[in-house]
Amino acid sequence: MSDEALRTAASGLAAAARRFENSANNVANAGTVGRVGATEGSEQAFQPQDIQEVATPGGGVATVSVRRDPATQTVFAPESPLANGQGLVEAPNVDLGEELVNQIAAEAAFSANAAVIRSVDEQQDELLDILS
């Protein structure tokens, strides 16, 4: 039983860390822009990702990174060297408020899974004290 709880909590810790890392990456690249219509290379705007959690058969979760849809939005930035003739560039579709909520949720999930691990550890210590 405790092994299952530890595996589940460990997968939750890893998933929460990945969600936080992904959100931080989105925030760090939110200000980048690209040429309208660029499909790859240095002229393409940053493509934000989202993390989806998928239940695993033995308990716990795995994470899958998926491209945000839509990944970019067209904005007016005539001062950018990547702007087209109308002054438009593509910017990542990153909402800083949404990313803050994602980070707070990831932090709470991390804390909850860490508490499960501490509880299992305490229970095992008490069981060893009883048995010795």
VENBEL-V271157 format. One line per field, one symbol per residue. psi: psi as a letter, one per 20 degrees, with the letter a starting at -180 (. if undefined). Layout:
psi = ???
This chain:
psi = ghgggggghghhggggggggggghggghjhiqrrppipiraijqqpnqqqpppppqhjqaqqqppqpqoqhrqpqomiipiiqahjjqrpqqmoohghhggghgghgggggghhhgggggggghggghhgh.
